[in-house]
Amino acid sequence: MEVDVIGNVLGVLIPFGIPLFFLLLLVLVIVGLVMVLRTLSRRAREFGYPSRAAYLRAAPRTDAEKRDAVDLTLRGIALCVLGGLFAPFVLVGLIPLFYGGRKVVYASMGLGLVDDPDQPHA
């Protein structure tokens, strides 16, 4: 294989004129997005929600769900900060940042008590 001055491998690793770095970055972003969605699905099953969407919509009911919401928010912030280095990671980080932040705000406003059947007067 011949290598040019820039370090690109000619004709083998640059299909359609797209630099290898961007292809690898795209693969990393897709893998990151799949990992985030699988983690959210697993957490939804652990907390007894019927689907990932139901888990993301619901206000946290227990302390474990509140901790999970804070953890989700911090992971989103970390991915968005990583997006400062590699811009596409911001897109992956916005998902946990938005939903985790929304759950934290719901919990701080006490909205999880409304969904609690044990406290009808909350």
N, C-alpha and C positions, 0 to 999 in steps of 0.2 A: 504494500500500500504506500502510496506517495502522500506526503504531508506537505501542505503549502506553508507559507510564512506565518499565517495567522494561527495555524495549528489545526485546521479543519481537515478531516480525512476526505480526500476527493472521491466523489462518486459513490461512496459506501454509506456514510453516516449523515449525509446532507440531502435527504430526498426533497424534491420540489423546491430547492433553494432555501429551505428553512434551517437556520443554524441549530446545531445539536443541543446547545445550551437551552434554547427555548423549548425544544421537544422534551428534554429531561425535566424542565420546569413544569411543563404541562402535565407530564406523567405524575410528578410529585403532587401537584394540585388535585388531580383527579383521585389519586390514592388518599390524600388527606381528606377530601370530601367524602369518599366512601367510608373512611374510618370514623369520621364524625357521625355520619348517618347510622352506621352499625352500632356505635356506642350509644346513641340516643335510643335506638330500638331495643338494645339490651336493657338499658335503664328503665324504659317504659314497661318491659316485661317484669323486671325486678320489683317495681312499685305497684304492679297489678293493673296497669292501664291496658285497654284493648288494642291501642295502636300508638304509634309514635306521635301522630298528630294530637291525639287525646292527651297524651303526656305533656306535650309542649303547650297546649291551650290551658291546662288545668293550673290553678293556683296551688302552691305547695301546701300539703295538709299536715305533714309530720316534720319533726326536726331533721330527719334524714333527707327528706325531700328539699328542705331549706338549705341544708349543707350542699346537696347536689346542685341546687340552683346557683349558689355562690361559686361552686367549683366550675360549673358550666360557664359562668360569666368570666371567671379568671382565665379559663382556657381560651375563650374568645378574645379576650384582651391580649393574651400572649401571642395568639396567631395574628392578630392585627398588627402588633408591634413587629412581629417577624415579617409582616407585609411591608414594613419600611425598608427591609433589605430586598425582599422578593415580592414585588407588587401583587401578584396573583393570590398570595396567601391572605390578603385582606378579604377577598371574596369567601374563602373558607372560614375565616375567623368571624365574619359577620353573623353567621348562623348561630353559633353558640353564644356569641355576645348579645344578640338581640333577645333570644328566647330565655337565656339565663338571667339577663338583666330584667326582663319583664317579670319573671318569676320572683326575683328578689324584691322588686318594687311591690308586687302583689302581697308578698309575705310581710313586708314592712308596713303596708297599709292595713293589714289584718284581713285581707280578702279571702284567705284560706279558711277562716272560721265560718264563712257563709256556706261553704261546701261541706262542712262537718255536720253530719246528721246527729251527733251527740250533743250539739249545742244549738238548739232550735231558736234561741233568743239572741244569738250573736249578731 
